Structures are given as C-alpha cells and as structure tokens.
Amino acid sequence: MRAETASHGSALMDATNFVPPATAAGRGRPLNSPAQVLLASLIGTTVEFFDFYVYATAAVLVFPTLFFPNSDPTTALLASFATFSIAFFARPLGAIVFGHFGDKVGRKTTLVAALLTMGISTVVIGLLPSYHQIGVLAPLMLALCRFGQGFGLGGEWGGAVLLATENAPDGKRNWYGMFPQLGAPVGLFLASGVFWLLLHFMSQDALLSWGWRIPFIASIALIAIGLWVRLSITETPEFQKAIDKAERVSVPVLEVFRHHKRNMAISTFMALITFVAFYICTAYLLSYNVKVAGVSFRDALLVQVYGSVLFGLSTIAAGKLGDRFGRRALLLGSTIILGLFSFALEPLLSAGLVGIYAFTTVGMLLFGLNYGVIGAALAAPFPTRVRYTGSSITFNMAGIFGASLAPYIATWLQANFGLSYVGYYQLAAALVSLLCIFAARKAEI
C-alpha cells in the first residue's frame, strides 16, 4: 500500500512538473524550429567568413600596393600576409571573452555581440585611407581592424556550432553541426565572387583605386540580415538545462584550463591539417596564381569561386557521412588522404592552369570532408557549462598554429626552396593531426 501511495505521489509530481517539450527551452516560448536553428547558425558564420575572406582576397590583390608600396613585390606580399595573420592571434582572445559570456549569459546574446564586432571592423577597413594619404598610420590602422575581425570571429564560431549541435535531435548532431561549417564555403564563394564581378565592370586600376572598398562596405547588408535572424531565436535547450540546474561556473576559462587541458591540446593539433590545407588551397594558391603562375586577377578569382563550390558540396556530404560512419572515421580518412595528396602539389601546380584546377578540385573536396565534421568533433569533449569557451579556444588556437602563418610560410618556402617544400609542409601538418586523432579517446571525438 505504501509503495502504491509513493507511486501515485511520484506520478503526481511528474505531472505537476511536466513542461511540454515544445516550450521547455524557451520558458513558455516555443523551441526554435529546425529551419530557424540551421539558418541562424549558417547566416552568422557566412557573414563572418565573408568578411574574413574579403580581407584574405584583398591581402593578395590590393593591400600590398596600397598599404606597403615602398617594398619589392615579394616583401610587400609577405607584409600583407603578416597583417592577415594578426586576426588569428586575436581569435583566442575573442574566444576567451565571448566564450565567458556565452557560457555565463547565453549563446544567443553573445553571438549577436560577436557578429557586430566583426561587422564594424570590416566596414571600417573599407573606409581606411591608403599609405599614400596618411603614411605609416594606414597599415597600423589596417592591422587594428584586422585584430577586430579576428576578435569577433573568435567568439562567433564556437557559439554558432553550439547553437546548431545543442538543438540537434538524436543521431543528427553531425548534420546540424555541418551548417555553421557551411558558412565558410558560402562566405568564400561570396567574397571571391564579388571581387570577380568587380573586375568584370571596372579596370584593375579602378579596383586598386576605389573598387576594393565595395565588398567591405557592402557587408553592412549581410550583417543586418544576420542580426535579424539571430535576434529571432531562443536559447538552446542544453544551455537552458544548465541554467535550471545551476551548473554555470563563475570563470569558464579557468575550469577549461584546470580540468580540460588534455582535450584542448589534442583537439588543437587534431585540427592543424584543417587550417593548413585550407589556406594553402585558398590564400596561398591565389597569390601563387597571380604572382608566380602569371594568371590574371579575374581567372585566379574564378579558380577560387570554383573551389568554394566544391568545398560547399563536400562539406554537406561530410554532415551526412559523419552521422552514418562516425566523425572519427571521416577525420582519419580525410587526414590520411590530405597527407598523401601533398605529394601532388608540385606536379599539379607546375602544370599550368589545368593542373591548378585539378589541384583545387581534389584539395577542396578532401578539405570539405574534414572541415564538415571538425566543428562537432571539437565541441564534443567539453561539458555544456564550459563548451562555448572550450571549443572556441581550441578551434582558434588551431587557427594560430595552422592558419595564421600558413600563407606566409608557404610563400616563403616556395620562394626559397621550391613548391615541393610547400607539399612537405602540408604533409607535416597531416601527420601531427593524425597522431592526435589516434591519441583522442573515441568518446572525445
């Protein structure tokens, strides 16, 4: 009798405390629909990466002339790539600051702040005077704005991945986690496409004079769309549970460094090949095509537009394959093949425009398979209460080691030792990543 009474009491409590699934996360408001979640995660990273890649493209085509005019062409390009790298060193700082508020205040508010930080920095770049107008202040201001871009992106990526994965139904976490990753190829396509279109409607001299400013200033439109979408969503269910259970910590970054150092170290270098391969296939290849292979600006941009389409298709495929075969298997396979592919770099790039397209085709398809699941893989090892901070720091530390100097190192190796050494550089990155994938426990990926 007593057991029966307890059973009835338990059932009554369950009924009293029951919150309909449709309203649990939003405290009376409906949960985000799948379309809202995926659009909000995609549009934000698209805007951020568009801004980021507009800079990367201008760093090759425009900035060496406008901001470093007193150097020889190779030195000017290296100086431009040096300002390009500043953003990667700013990204971990952005990850710590935005990650703190993302784990304390919430994913939604923090993502809005990160988007505004990136957007304002990008628009200001489009308004900067050149070296001929204000002298050395011009590259200093450019570097400061590039720092702002990196700071904003450091807070954007982790939040966008969590917005998607923390709303994902069972068995679809890789598919949902692919959408913020898809922002990278879409942003690359838009950035390269805008410059390609500009060269159809103006001369190269006009582009260098004023046309280059258009993509930076026009990003205002994308930012407005991104903010509208972001402000329409509610908090993620997993973060709401952390609030309800009082699981939030005072200083998330301290907990990450105290209790998750192993996960951070392994994940950082597991993503090394992700960054090295991408920036060899984009920023470095763009500069190689224009400065070494003698390809016109417009044709070089067309190669990048073509590569971004393949990158996007491969990223989408990775979301499905990751759920079917597992992230670990996909990361292992793509990393091994990217390492082997490094031996093809010199013969393909030395074979003219046909070889360049072949290199872009294979490289971007392979890279997309890796990139499509790396976001979910880097978020997986961290508990909800520090996941924003942990995944953001990890991703952006990988950016420092793998991306910040990749175009610079590849350009320097090619100029001093030849193309084959650029391939060896990619091979070394693949081997490091491969060791880290094996070192990670299966549950951590």
C-alpha positions as CSV (number, residue, x, y, z in Angstrom):
1,M,0.0,0.0,0.0
2,R,2.8,2.3,1.0
3,A,4.6,1.6,-2.3
4,E,1.4,2.2,-4.3
5,T,0.9,5.6,-2.5
6,A,4.5,6.5,-3.3
7,S,4.0,5.6,-6.9
8,H,0.9,7.8,-7.1
9,G,2.7,10.6,-5.4
10,S,5.7,10.3,-7.8
11,A,3.3,10.3,-10.8
12,L,1.5,13.4,-9.4
13,M,4.9,15.2,-9.0
14,D,5.9,14.3,-12.5
15,A,2.6,15.6,-13.9
16,T,2.9,18.8,-11.9
17,N,6.4,19.5,-13.0
18,F,5.9,18.4,-16.6
19,V,6.9,21.0,-19.2
20,P,5.7,20.4,-22.7
21,P,8.7,19.7,-25.0
22,A,7.7,22.5,-27.3
23,T,8.2,25.1,-24.6
24,A,10.9,23.7,-22.3
25,A,13.9,25.6,-23.6
26,G,12.2,28.9,-24.0
27,R,10.4,29.2,-20.7
28,G,7.0,29.5,-22.2
29,R,8.1,30.3,-25.7
30,P,8.3,27.7,-28.4
31,L,11.5,25.9,-29.2
32,N,13.4,27.1,-32.2
33,S,12.3,25.2,-35.3
34,P,15.0,23.3,-37.2
35,A,14.9,25.9,-40.0
36,Q,15.5,28.7,-37.5
37,V,18.4,26.9,-35.9
38,L,20.1,26.0,-39.1
39,L,19.6,29.4,-40.7
40,A,20.8,31.3,-37.7
41,S,23.9,29.1,-37.4
42,L,24.6,29.3,-41.2
43,I,23.9,33.0,-41.7
44,G,26.2,34.2,-38.9
45,T,29.2,32.2,-40.0
46,T,28.5,33.1,-43.6
47,V,28.7,36.8,-42.7
48,E,31.8,36.3,-40.5
49,F,33.7,34.3,-43.1
50,F,32.7,36.6,-46.0
51,D,34.3,39.4,-44.0
52,F,37.3,37.3,-43.2
53,Y,37.8,36.1,-46.8
54,V,37.2,39.5,-48.3
55,Y,40.3,40.6,-46.3
56,A,42.2,37.5,-47.4
57,T,41.5,38.2,-51.1
58,A,42.4,41.9,-50.7
59,A,45.6,40.9,-48.9
60,V,46.8,39.3,-52.1
61,L,45.3,41.6,-54.8
62,V,45.2,45.1,-53.2
63,F,46.8,45.7,-49.9
64,P,50.5,45.1,-51.0
65,T,50.1,48.0,-53.4
66,L,48.0,50.3,-51.2
67,F,49.5,49.8,-47.7
68,F,53.1,48.6,-48.4
69,P,54.1,50.4,-51.6
70,N,57.7,51.0,-50.7
71,S,58.7,47.4,-50.7
72,D,59.6,44.9,-53.5
73,P,56.6,42.8,-54.6
74,T,57.5,39.7,-52.5
75,T,58.3,41.7,-49.4
76,A,55.0,43.7,-49.8
77,L,53.1,40.4,-50.2
78,L,54.7,39.0,-47.1
79,A,54.0,42.2,-45.1
80,S,50.3,42.0,-46.3
81,F,50.2,38.3,-45.2
82,A,51.6,39.4,-41.8
83,T,48.6,41.7,-41.2
84,F,46.4,38.8,-42.4
85,S,47.9,36.6,-39.6
86,I,47.1,39.2,-36.9
87,A,43.4,38.1,-36.8
88,F,44.4,34.5,-35.9
89,F,46.3,35.7,-32.8
90,A,43.3,37.8,-31.9
91,R,40.9,34.9,-32.2
92,P,41.8,33.0,-29.0
93,L,41.3,36.3,-27.0
94,G,37.9,36.7,-28.6
95,A,37.2,33.0,-27.8
96,I,38.0,33.6,-24.1
97,V,36.0,36.9,-23.8
98,F,32.9,35.8,-25.8
99,G,33.2,32.2,-24.5
100,H,33.0,33.6,-21.0
101,F,29.7,35.4,-21.7
102,G,28.5,32.6,-23.9
103,D,28.8,30.1,-21.0
104,K,27.5,32.7,-18.4
105,V,24.9,34.7,-20.2
106,G,23.9,32.5,-23.1
107,R,24.6,31.6,-26.7
108,K,22.2,34.0,-28.4
109,T,23.3,37.3,-26.9
110,T,27.0,36.5,-27.3
111,L,26.5,35.6,-30.9
112,V,24.9,39.0,-31.6
113,A,27.8,40.8,-30.0
114,A,30.4,38.8,-31.9
115,L,28.6,39.5,-35.2
116,L,28.6,43.2,-34.5
117,T,32.3,43.2,-33.6
118,M,33.3,41.5,-36.8
119,G,31.0,43.7,-38.9
120,I,32.1,47.0,-37.6
121,S,35.8,46.1,-38.1
122,T,35.1,45.1,-41.7
123,V,33.2,48.2,-42.6
124,V,35.9,50.4,-41.2
125,I,38.5,48.7,-43.4
126,G,36.5,49.8,-46.4
127,L,36.8,53.4,-45.2
128,L,40.6,53.4,-44.4
129,P,42.9,55.9,-46.2
130,S,45.9,54.4,-48.0
131,Y,49.6,54.7,-47.3
132,H,49.9,57.5,-49.9
133,Q,47.4,59.5,-47.9
134,I,48.4,59.2,-44.3
135,G,51.7,57.2,-44.4
136,V,52.6,54.6,-41.8
137,L,49.3,55.2,-40.0
138,A,47.5,53.4,-42.8
139,P,49.0,49.9,-42.2
140,L,48.7,50.4,-38.4
141,M,45.0,51.1,-38.7
142,L,44.6,48.2,-41.1
143,A,46.3,45.9,-38.5
144,L,44.0,47.2,-35.8
145,C,40.9,46.5,-37.9
146,R,42.2,43.0,-38.7
147,F,42.6,42.4,-35.0
148,G,38.9,43.4,-34.6
149,Q,37.9,40.9,-37.3
150,G,39.8,38.1,-35.5
151,F,38.4,39.0,-32.1
152,G,34.8,38.9,-33.5
153,L,35.4,35.6,-35.3
154,G,36.9,34.1,-32.2
155,G,33.6,34.5,-30.5
156,E,31.4,33.6,-33.4
157,W,32.5,30.1,-34.4
158,G,32.0,28.3,-31.1
159,G,28.6,29.8,-30.5
160,A,27.4,29.0,-34.0
161,V,28.4,25.4,-33.7
162,L,26.8,25.1,-30.2
163,L,23.6,26.8,-31.5
164,A,23.4,24.0,-34.1
165,T,24.6,21.0,-32.2
166,E,22.8,21.8,-28.9
167,N,19.5,21.9,-30.8
168,A,20.2,18.7,-32.8
169,P,17.9,15.7,-32.4
170,D,19.5,12.3,-31.6
171,G,21.6,10.9,-34.5
172,K,21.8,14.2,-36.4
173,R,24.5,16.1,-34.4
174,N,27.0,15.9,-37.3
175,W,24.4,17.0,-39.8
176,Y,23.4,20.0,-37.7
177,G,27.0,20.8,-36.9
178,M,27.7,20.9,-40.6
179,F,25.6,24.1,-41.1
180,P,27.8,26.6,-39.3
181,Q,30.8,25.0,-41.1
182,L,28.9,25.5,-44.4
183,G,29.2,29.3,-43.8
184,A,32.9,29.0,-44.7
185,P,32.4,27.9,-48.3
186,V,29.4,30.2,-48.8
187,G,31.4,33.1,-47.4
188,L,34.4,32.2,-49.6
189,F,32.1,32.0,-52.7
190,L,30.6,35.4,-52.0
191,A,33.9,37.1,-51.2
192,S,35.7,35.7,-54.3
193,G,32.6,36.2,-56.5
194,V,32.3,39.9,-55.5
195,F,35.9,40.6,-56.5
196,W,35.4,38.6,-59.7
197,L,32.3,40.6,-60.6
198,L,34.0,43.9,-59.8
199,L,36.8,43.1,-62.3
200,H,34.1,42.5,-65.0
201,F,32.7,46.0,-64.5
202,M,35.9,48.0,-63.8
203,S,39.6,48.0,-64.7
204,Q,42.3,46.7,-62.5
205,D,43.4,50.3,-61.8
206,A,39.9,51.2,-60.7
207,L,39.8,48.2,-58.4
208,L,43.0,49.3,-56.8
209,S,41.9,52.9,-56.6
210,W,38.4,52.6,-55.0
211,G,36.6,49.4,-56.1
212,W,38.2,47.2,-53.5
213,R,36.2,49.2,-50.8
214,I,32.8,48.0,-52.1
215,P,32.9,44.4,-50.6
216,F,33.9,45.7,-47.2
217,I,31.3,48.4,-47.0
218,A,28.6,46.2,-48.6
219,S,28.9,43.7,-45.8
220,I,26.6,46.0,-43.9
221,A,23.7,44.4,-45.7
222,L,24.8,40.9,-44.7
223,I,25.3,42.0,-41.1
224,A,21.7,43.4,-40.9
225,I,20.3,40.1,-42.2
226,G,22.4,38.1,-39.7
227,L,21.3,40.2,-36.8
228,W,17.7,39.9,-37.7
229,V,17.9,36.1,-37.8
230,R,19.9,35.9,-34.6
231,L,17.6,38.1,-32.6
232,S,14.6,35.9,-33.6
233,I,15.9,32.7,-31.9
234,T,15.6,31.5,-28.3
235,E,18.3,30.0,-26.1
236,T,19.5,26.4,-26.8
237,P,17.8,23.6,-24.7
238,E,21.1,22.3,-23.3
239,F,22.2,25.7,-22.1
240,Q,18.7,26.2,-20.6
241,K,19.1,23.0,-18.7
242,A,22.5,24.2,-17.4
243,I,20.7,27.3,-16.1
244,D,17.9,25.4,-14.5
245,K,20.4,23.0,-12.7
246,A,22.6,25.9,-11.6
247,E,25.6,24.3,-13.5
248,R,27.1,27.5,-14.8
249,V,30.6,28.3,-13.5
250,S,32.0,31.7,-12.4
251,V,35.0,31.8,-14.7
252,P,34.6,29.2,-17.5
253,V,38.1,29.7,-18.9
254,L,39.7,28.7,-15.5
255,E,37.8,25.5,-15.5
256,V,38.8,24.7,-19.0
257,F,42.5,25.2,-18.3
258,R,42.2,23.3,-14.9
259,H,40.2,20.3,-16.0
260,H,40.3,20.0,-19.8
261,K,43.9,20.7,-20.7
262,R,44.4,17.3,-22.4
263,N,41.2,17.7,-24.5
264,M,42.4,21.2,-25.6
265,A,45.9,20.1,-26.6
266,I,44.8,17.1,-28.6
267,S,41.9,18.9,-30.3
268,T,44.0,21.9,-31.2
269,F,46.5,19.9,-33.1
270,M,43.9,17.5,-34.4
271,A,42.6,20.5,-36.4
272,L,46.0,21.5,-37.6
273,I,45.6,20.0,-41.1
274,T,42.2,21.6,-41.4
275,F,43.7,25.1,-41.3
276,V,46.9,24.4,-43.2
277,A,45.2,22.6,-46.1
278,F,42.6,25.3,-46.4
279,Y,44.9,28.3,-46.6
280,I,47.3,26.6,-49.0
281,C,44.3,25.9,-51.3
282,T,43.0,29.5,-51.0
283,A,45.1,32.5,-49.9
284,Y,48.4,30.9,-50.8
285,L,47.1,29.5,-54.1
286,L,45.6,32.9,-55.0
287,S,48.9,34.6,-54.5
288,Y,50.8,31.8,-56.4
289,N,48.5,32.1,-59.4
290,V,48.8,35.9,-59.6
291,K,52.4,36.4,-58.6
292,V,54.1,33.2,-59.9
293,A,52.0,31.4,-62.5
294,G,51.0,34.7,-64.2
295,V,47.3,34.0,-64.1
296,S,45.2,37.2,-64.4
297,F,43.3,38.5,-61.4
298,R,40.0,37.5,-62.8
299,D,41.0,34.0,-63.7
300,A,42.7,33.5,-60.4
301,L,39.5,34.5,-58.6
302,L,37.5,32.2,-60.8
303,V,39.6,29.3,-59.6
304,Q,38.7,30.3,-56.0
305,V,35.0,30.6,-56.8
306,Y,35.1,27.1,-58.4
307,G,36.9,25.7,-55.4
308,S,34.4,27.3,-53.0
309,V,31.5,25.4,-54.7
310,L,33.3,22.1,-54.4
311,F,34.2,22.9,-50.8
312,G,30.5,23.6,-50.0
313,L,29.3,20.3,-51.7
314,S,31.9,18.3,-49.8
315,T,31.0,20.0,-46.5
316,I,27.4,19.0,-47.0
317,A,28.4,15.4,-47.8
318,A,30.5,15.3,-44.6
319,G,27.5,16.1,-42.5
320,K,25.7,13.0,-43.8
321,L,28.8,10.8,-43.8
322,G,29.7,11.8,-40.3
323,D,26.3,10.6,-38.9
324,R,26.5,7.4,-40.9
325,F,30.1,6.3,-40.3
326,G,31.2,8.5,-37.4
327,R,33.3,11.6,-37.1
328,R,36.4,9.7,-36.2
329,A,36.4,7.6,-39.3
330,L,35.8,10.6,-41.5
331,L,38.6,12.6,-39.9
332,L,41.0,9.7,-40.1
333,G,40.3,9.1,-43.8
334,S,40.4,12.7,-44.9
335,T,43.6,13.4,-42.9
336,I,45.4,10.4,-44.4
337,I,44.4,11.3,-48.0
338,L,45.3,15.0,-47.5
339,G,48.7,13.9,-46.3
340,L,49.2,11.7,-49.4
341,F,47.8,14.5,-51.6
342,S,50.6,16.8,-50.5
343,F,53.0,14.9,-52.9
344,A,50.8,16.0,-55.8
345,L,51.1,19.7,-55.0
346,E,54.3,20.4,-57.0
347,P,53.5,18.4,-60.2
348,L,49.9,19.8,-60.4
349,L,50.7,23.5,-59.7
350,S,53.6,23.3,-62.1
351,A,51.4,22.0,-64.9
352,G,49.7,25.4,-65.7
353,L,46.0,26.3,-65.4
354,V,44.7,22.8,-66.0
355,G,46.9,21.5,-63.2
356,I,45.8,24.4,-60.9
357,Y,42.2,23.4,-61.5
358,A,43.0,19.7,-60.8
359,F,44.8,20.7,-57.5
360,T,41.8,22.8,-56.5
361,T,39.3,20.1,-57.3
362,V,40.9,17.4,-55.3
363,G,42.2,19.7,-52.5
364,M,38.8,21.4,-51.8
365,L,36.8,18.1,-52.0
366,L,39.1,16.5,-49.5
367,F,39.2,19.5,-47.2
368,G,35.4,19.8,-47.1
369,L,35.1,16.2,-45.8
370,N,37.5,17.1,-43.0
371,Y,36.0,20.6,-42.2
372,G,32.4,19.4,-42.3
373,V,32.8,17.4,-39.0
374,I,35.6,19.2,-37.3
375,G,33.2,21.6,-35.5
376,A,31.2,18.9,-33.9
377,A,34.4,17.0,-33.0
378,L,36.0,20.0,-31.2
379,A,32.8,20.7,-29.2
380,A,32.2,17.0,-28.2
381,P,34.8,16.7,-25.4
382,F,33.6,19.6,-23.3
383,P,30.6,19.7,-20.8
384,T,27.8,22.2,-21.5
385,R,28.8,24.6,-18.8
386,V,32.2,25.3,-20.5
387,R,31.6,24.1,-24.0
388,Y,31.4,27.6,-25.6
389,T,34.7,28.6,-24.1
390,G,36.5,25.2,-24.6
391,S,35.5,24.6,-28.2
392,S,36.2,28.3,-29.2
393,I,39.6,28.4,-27.6
394,T,40.5,25.0,-29.2
395,F,39.4,26.0,-32.7
396,N,41.1,29.3,-32.6
397,M,44.4,28.0,-31.1
398,A,44.4,25.6,-34.0
399,G,44.0,28.7,-36.2
400,I,47.2,30.2,-34.7
401,F,49.3,27.1,-35.3
402,G,47.7,26.1,-38.6
403,A,46.4,29.1,-40.4
404,S,47.9,32.4,-39.1
405,L,51.2,31.9,-40.9
406,A,50.2,29.3,-43.5
407,P,50.2,31.7,-46.5
408,Y,53.4,33.4,-45.2
409,I,55.2,30.1,-44.6
410,A,54.1,28.5,-47.9
411,T,55.1,31.7,-49.8
412,W,58.5,31.7,-48.1
413,L,59.1,28.0,-48.7
414,Q,58.2,28.3,-52.3
415,A,60.4,31.4,-52.9
416,N,63.4,29.9,-51.1
417,F,63.2,26.1,-51.6
418,G,60.5,25.4,-54.3
419,L,57.0,24.1,-54.5
420,S,57.8,20.6,-53.2
421,Y,58.5,22.1,-49.7
422,V,55.0,23.6,-49.6
423,G,53.8,20.0,-50.0
424,Y,56.1,18.8,-47.2
425,Y,54.6,21.5,-45.0
426,Q,51.1,20.1,-45.6
427,L,52.3,16.6,-45.1
428,A,53.9,17.5,-41.7
429,A,50.6,19.1,-40.6
430,A,48.6,16.0,-41.7
431,L,51.0,13.7,-39.7
432,V,50.6,15.8,-36.5
433,S,46.8,15.8,-36.9
434,L,46.8,12.0,-37.5
435,L,48.7,11.4,-34.3
436,C,46.2,13.5,-32.3
437,I,43.2,11.7,-33.8
438,F,44.7,8.4,-32.6
439,A,45.5,9.9,-29.2
440,A,42.0,11.1,-28.7
441,R,39.6,8.6,-27.0
442,K,36.7,7.5,-29.2
443,A,34.2,9.3,-27.0
444,E,36.1,12.5,-27.2
445,I,35.5,12.8,-31.0
